[in-house]
């Protein structure tokens, strides 16, 4: 809403909103992509499994 009130027109407001939101929205997508690569890796599976177990122990199971 701030982008709409601060900008002179809608296209400018949408660009400002996109600049503000894009990093936060891309972070989960980047993390999911990385986790997917690790899940299907054929090398270093012991390391992968240990890292996954540690991540679940620290952060809890996925929802």
ABEGO torsion letter per residue (X at the ends): XAAAAABABAAAAAAAAAAAAAAAAAAAAAAAAAAAAAAABABGAAAAAAAAAAAAAAAEBBX
